[in-house]
């Protein structure tokens, strides 16, 4: 696997610097993909100047095309750009690790004691604060990604297609790419103009290294589990299921949760539907990508089928198996494609395609922002259909004033430059106060 890297904006950071920065990002990566992308932009582009604006968007465009969590893959790409494979491994691992550790601990607490009011209050406050982060992200990304009527039209069309027509995410992104390629003269100026100093990719050597890595880290462990544990063992079943899931998660966690929920609840019976919703709530308000909800699923599956192990150990192993086979493919996809994507930055039609995808991403983030806002501020949100059009309909009697106040206060704190960590801590304490005072 080639360890070359592209150092375009500023000097390449040391591995220690990269570790510290992505440890911070991993601890503060609340708010789903919208908030996480905004946080990485703030740190990597604005604060550290490690990436240029157009380079950041170029990387984001590529990651949106891949199956798996786009924000985590963006972290891997950014780390790879600055320090090669080692940087990508550090960045991607630290992006996932804090959320994995927190969610594994919360899964254990839930499995043994059920919902804990203290934890529920803390997550309530964080969720409200994250709403402010998500909305700020939407504004920032839109300002930087949309330039001229064509990009605005693509963004609006993507929002309508995702939010109202419920069209498949891959179809929306592919359509935007085709429009951008066909009208590259209108979009190519939005693409990256930065130069890179990397050596040409040795294609066959790179592909061979990636194939060997995939066999050793993904295929071989799966084959050994099938041979040694058998196809019906809980861990083998999870490894196969989550490997398949990693290959079809186009559009992020929301696009695959219905499938995962149905299979985990009805087919494998690892948990119930209400428990699946609890896991989703935990994943939405803990650091890391939303797809970490699968750790909750894997933990409960192992916890309830421990065999000769203690339930806690069995659940922990289920969580570890889940996170390995869910996220390993994302590392491989980024490392496989990134060198080629970087060397194609100057191809006009590709630049136009990726620039149009950037505009579509604004519409996608807008959809996520509206969805998240409605579910934070209202206790119940239903859907009303008018032919092919589907519109969210919140129940106004369930409006959560406390969540709105915390979110508004967090927004003001962000606007006034209040330290990010202190803002989240204050929101968490406010959420606990509200829950205990109710």
C-alpha positions in Angstrom: 0.0 0.0 0.0 1.6 3.3 -1.1 2.4 5.7 1.7 2.9 8.7 -0.5 1.0 11.8 0.6 -0.1 15.1 -0.8 0.9 18.2 1.1 -0.9 21.0 -0.6 -2.0 23.5 2.0 0.7 24.4 4.6 3.4 22.2 5.9 2.7 18.6 6.6 1.9 18.1 10.3 3.8 15.6 12.3 2.1 12.3 13.3 1.9 13.6 16.8 0.1 16.8 15.7 -2.2 14.7 13.6 -2.9 12.4 16.5 -3.8 15.3 18.8 -6.0 17.2 16.3 -8.0 14.1 15.3 -8.3 13.0 18.9 -10.0 16.4 19.6 -12.2 16.0 16.5 -13.2 12.5 17.5 -14.2 13.7 21.0 -16.2 16.6 19.6 -17.7 15.0 16.5 -21.4 15.3 17.5 -24.3 16.1 15.2 -24.2 13.4 12.5 -22.4 14.0 9.2 -23.5 17.7 8.9 -22.0 18.7 12.3 -18.9 16.5 11.8 -18.1 17.9 8.4 -18.5 21.4 9.8 -16.2 20.6 12.7 -13.5 19.2 10.4 -13.8 22.2 8.1 -13.4 24.5 11.1 -10.3 22.7 12.4 -8.6 21.5 9.2 -9.3 24.4 6.9 -9.9 27.5 9.1 -7.8 26.8 12.3 -4.9 24.7 11.1 -4.9 25.6 7.4 -3.8 22.0 6.7 -6.3 21.8 3.7 -7.4 24.3 1.2 -11.1 25.1 0.8 -11.3 23.5 -2.6 -9.2 20.5 -1.6 -11.5 19.9 1.3 -14.6 19.9 -0.9 -12.9 17.8 -3.5 -12.2 15.1 -0.8 -15.8 15.4 0.5 -17.2 14.9 -3.0 -15.2 11.6 -3.4 -16.3 10.4 0.0 -19.9 11.0 -0.7 -19.7 8.6 -3.6 -18.4 5.7 -1.4 -20.5 3.3 0.6 -20.0 3.9 4.3 -20.0 6.9 6.7 -18.8 9.9 4.6 -17.6 12.0 7.5 -15.4 9.2 8.8 -14.1 8.6 5.3 -13.4 12.3 5.0 -11.2 12.1 8.1 -9.3 9.2 6.6 -8.8 11.1 3.4 -7.6 14.2 5.2 -5.1 12.2 7.3 -3.9 10.4 4.1 -3.4 13.7 2.3 -1.1 15.0 5.1 0.7 11.9 6.2 -0.1 9.0 3.9 -1.5 5.7 5.0 -0.3 6.2 8.6 -2.0 9.5 8.8 -5.2 8.0 7.3 -5.2 5.2 9.9 -4.7 7.6 12.8 -7.3 10.1 11.6 -10.0 7.5 10.8 -9.4 5.5 14.0 -9.5 8.5 16.3 -12.7 9.7 14.5 -14.5 6.5 15.4 -12.7 5.4 18.7 -14.3 7.9 21.2 -17.8 7.3 20.0 -17.2 3.5 19.9 -16.0 3.5 23.5 -18.9 5.7 24.8 -21.5 3.7 22.9 -20.1 0.4 24.1 -20.2 1.6 27.7 -23.8 2.9 27.2 -24.8 -0.4 25.6 -23.5 -2.3 28.6 -25.4 0.1 31.0 -28.6 -0.3 28.9 -28.3 -4.1 28.7 -27.9 -4.4 32.5 -30.1 -1.6 33.9 -32.2 -0.2 31.1 -32.4 3.5 30.5 -30.6 5.7 33.1 -32.2 9.1 33.7 -28.8 10.8 34.2 -27.5 9.6 30.9 -30.8 10.4 29.2 -30.6 14.0 30.5 -27.0 14.4 29.4 -27.8 13.2 25.9 -30.9 15.4 25.7 -28.8 18.5 26.3 -26.1 17.5 23.8 -28.7 16.7 21.2 -30.2 20.2 21.5 -26.8 21.8 21.3 -25.9 19.8 18.2 -28.9 21.3 16.4 -27.1 24.7 16.5 -23.9 23.0 15.2 -25.8 21.4 12.3 -27.5 24.6 11.3 -24.2 26.5 11.4 -22.7 23.8 9.3 -25.4 24.1 6.6 -24.8 27.9 6.3 -21.0 27.6 6.2 -21.0 24.8 3.6 -23.6 26.5 1.5 -21.6 29.8 1.4 -18.5 28.0 0.3 -19.9 25.4 -2.1 -22.6 27.4 -4.0 -21.4 29.9 -6.6 -23.8 30.9 -9.3 -27.3 29.8 -10.4 -26.4 26.3 -11.7 -25.0 25.2 -8.3 -28.0 26.7 -6.5 -30.4 24.8 -8.8 -28.6 21.5 -8.2 -28.7 22.0 -4.4 -32.4 22.8 -4.5 -33.1 19.8 -6.8 -31.1 17.5 -4.5 -33.0 18.7 -1.4 -36.4 18.2 -3.1 -35.4 14.8 -4.4 -34.2 13.5 -1.0 -36.6 15.3 1.3 -39.8 15.4 -0.6 -39.6 12.7 -3.3 -37.6 10.2 -1.2 -35.4 9.3 -4.2 -32.4 7.0 -3.5 -29.3 8.8 -2.4 -27.0 7.2 -5.0 -29.4 8.2 -7.8 -29.4 11.8 -6.6 -25.6 12.0 -6.4 -25.1 10.2 -9.7 -27.5 12.5 -11.4 -25.7 15.6 -10.1 -22.4 14.2 -11.3 -23.8 13.6 -14.8 -25.2 17.1 -14.9 -21.8 18.5 -13.8 -19.9 16.5 -16.4 -22.3 17.4 -19.2 -22.1 21.1 -18.3 -18.6 21.2 -17.1 -18.0 24.7 -18.4 -20.6 25.9 -15.9 -19.4 23.9 -13.0 -15.6 23.2 -13.5 -14.7 26.6 -12.1 -16.0 25.3 -8.8 -13.6 22.4 -8.8 -10.2 22.4 -7.1 -7.4 24.4 -8.7 -4.7 23.5 -6.2 -1.6 21.8 -7.4 -0.2 18.7 -5.8 3.4 17.5 -5.6 2.8 13.8 -5.4 4.5 11.3 -7.6 2.5 9.5 -10.3 0.5 6.5 -9.0 2.0 3.1 -9.8 -1.4 1.7 -10.5 -0.7 -2.1 -10.6 1.5 -1.9 -7.5 -1.1 0.1 -5.6 -3.9 -2.2 -6.6 -1.9 -5.3 -5.7 -1.1 -3.8 -2.2 -4.8 -3.0 -1.7 -5.9 -6.4 -2.7 -3.5 -8.1 -0.3 -4.6 -5.7 2.5 -8.3 -6.6 1.9 -7.5 -10.3 1.9 -5.4 -10.2 5.1 -7.6 -7.9 7.1 -11.1 -8.6 5.8 -11.5 -11.8 3.8 -9.1 -14.0 5.8 -10.6 -13.2 9.3 -14.1 -13.8 7.9 -13.0 -17.2 6.4 -11.3 -18.2 9.6 -14.5 -17.4 11.6 -16.6 -19.4 9.3 -14.2 -22.4 9.5 -13.5 -22.3 13.2 -16.8 -21.1 14.7 -19.3 -22.2 12.1 -21.8 -20.2 10.0 -24.4 -20.1 12.8 -22.2 -18.7 15.5 -23.3 -15.3 16.7 -19.9 -13.6 15.9 -19.7 -15.2 12.4 -23.3 -14.1 11.7 -22.5 -10.6 12.7 -19.2 -10.5 10.7 -21.0 -11.6 7.5 -24.0 -9.3 8.1 -22.0 -6.2 8.9 -19.6 -6.9 6.0 -22.6 -6.9 3.7 -24.0 -3.8 5.3 -20.6 -1.9 4.8 -21.0 -2.5 1.0 -24.5 -1.1 0.7 -24.5 2.0 3.0 -24.7 4.5 0.2 -26.1 7.7 1.6 -24.9 7.2 5.1 -26.6 5.7 8.1 -30.1 7.0 7.5 -30.2 5.2 4.1 -29.4 1.8 5.6 -31.0 1.9 9.0 -34.4 0.6 7.8 -32.7 -2.5 6.3 -30.4 -3.1 9.3 -33.3 -2.6 11.8 -35.5 -5.1 10.0 -32.8 -7.7 9.7 -31.5 -7.3 13.3 -35.0 -7.3 14.8 -37.0 -9.7 12.6 -34.4 -12.1 11.1 -31.7 -12.3 13.7 -33.7 -11.2 16.8 -30.8 -9.5 18.4 -33.0 -6.7 19.8 -36.5 -5.3 19.6 -37.8 -2.4 17.6 -38.0 0.0 20.6 -34.5 -1.0 21.6 -33.3 -0.2 18.0 -34.8 3.3 18.4 -33.0 3.7 21.7 -29.8 2.7 20.1 -30.3 5.2 17.3 -31.0 7.9 19.9 -27.7 7.1 21.7 -25.8 7.1 18.5 -27.3 10.5 17.5 -26.0 12.1 20.7 -22.6 10.5 21.1 -19.4 11.4 19.2 -18.7 9.7 15.9 -20.7 8.6 12.9 -24.3 7.7 13.3 -23.6 4.2 11.9 -22.1 3.5 15.3 -25.6 2.5 16.2 -24.5 -0.9 14.8 -22.2 -1.3 17.8 -25.3 -1.2 20.1 -26.9 -3.8 17.9 -23.8 -6.0 17.9 -23.4 -5.6 21.7 -27.0 -6.7 22.5 -26.7 -9.6 20.0 -23.6 -10.9 21.8 -25.0 -10.1 25.3 -28.1 -12.2 24.7 -26.2 -15.1 23.1 -23.1 -15.4 25.3 -22.5 -19.2 25.1 -19.8 -20.1 27.6 -18.7 -16.4 28.0 -20.0 -13.9 30.5 -22.7 -11.7 29.0 -20.6 -8.5 29.3 -17.6 -10.1 27.6 -19.8 -11.6 24.9 -21.5 -8.3 24.3 -18.2 -6.5 24.1 -16.9 -9.0 21.5 -20.1 -8.5 19.5 -19.4 -4.7 19.5 -15.7 -5.3 18.5 -16.7 -7.6 15.6 -19.3 -5.2 14.5 -17.0 -2.1 14.4 -14.2 -4.0 12.7 -16.3 -5.4 9.8 -18.3 -2.2 9.5 -15.5 0.3 9.3 -12.5 -1.6 7.8 -14.0 -1.4 4.3 -14.2 2.4 4.6 -10.5 2.6 5.2 -9.8 0.3 2.2 -12.1 2.2 -0.1 -10.4 5.6 0.6 -6.9 4.2 0.4 -7.8 2.5 -2.9 -9.3 5.5 -4.6 -7.7 8.6 -3.1 -4.4 8.5 -5.2 -6.3 8.2 -8.4 -8.8 10.9 -7.5 -6.0 13.3 -6.6 -4.3 12.8 -9.9 -7.6 13.5 -11.8 -8.1 16.9 -10.1 -7.3 18.7 -13.3 -9.6 16.7 -15.7 -12.3 19.3 -16.7 -15.3 17.0 -16.9 -14.5 15.3 -13.6 -13.9 18.6 -12.0 -17.4 19.7 -13.2 -18.9 16.4 -12.0 -17.4 16.7 -8.6 -18.4 20.4 -8.3 -22.0 19.6 -9.1 -21.9 16.8 -6.5 -20.6 19.4 -4.0 -23.8 21.5 -4.7 -25.9 18.4 -4.3 -24.3 17.7 -1.0 -25.5 21.0 0.3 -29.1 19.8 -0.5 -28.4 16.5 1.2 -27.0 18.3 4.3 -30.1 20.6 4.2 -32.3 17.5 4.3 -30.4 16.1 7.3 -30.6 19.4 9.1 -34.4 19.7 8.7 -34.9 16.1 9.8 -32.6 16.5 12.8 -34.3 19.8 13.8 -37.8 18.4 13.7 -36.8 15.3 15.8 -35.0 17.5 18.4 -37.7 20.1 18.8 -40.8 17.9 18.5 -41.8 14.7 20.4 -43.6 13.2 17.4 -43.1 13.7 13.7 -45.2 12.0 11.1 -45.2 11.9 7.3 -48.0 13.2 5.1 -48.1 11.9 1.5 -49.5 13.9 -1.5 -49.0 11.5 -4.4 -45.2 11.1 -4.9 -44.5 13.9 -2.5 -43.8 13.1 1.2 -43.8 15.9 3.7 -42.8 15.8 7.4 -45.6 16.9 9.7 -44.6 17.7 13.4 -47.2 17.5 16.1 -47.1 21.0 17.5 -48.5 20.1 20.9 -45.3 18.1 21.4 -43.0 21.1 20.8 -40.1 20.9 23.3 -39.4 24.4 24.6 -36.5 23.4 26.7 -34.7 21.9 23.7 -35.4 25.0 21.7 -33.9 27.2 24.5 -30.8 25.1 24.8 -30.3 25.0 21.0 -30.8 28.8 20.7 -28.4 29.4 23.6 -25.8 27.1 22.0 -26.2 28.9 18.7 -25.6 32.3 20.3 -22.5 30.8 22.1 -21.2 29.5 18.7 -21.8 32.9 17.1 -20.0 34.7 19.9 -17.0 32.4 19.8 -17.6 30.6 23.1 -15.2 27.6 23.4 -16.8 24.6 21.7 -16.1 22.1 24.5 -17.5 24.4 27.2 -20.6 25.0 25.1 -21.3 21.2 24.8 -20.6 20.7 28.5 -23.0 23.5 29.5 -25.7 22.1 27.2 -25.3 18.6 28.7 -25.6 20.0 32.3 -28.7 22.0 31.2 -30.2 18.8 29.8 -29.6 16.9 33.0 -31.2 19.8 35.0 -34.3 19.8 32.7 -34.8 16.1 33.0 -34.5 16.0 36.8 -36.6 19.1 37.2 -39.4 17.7 35.1 
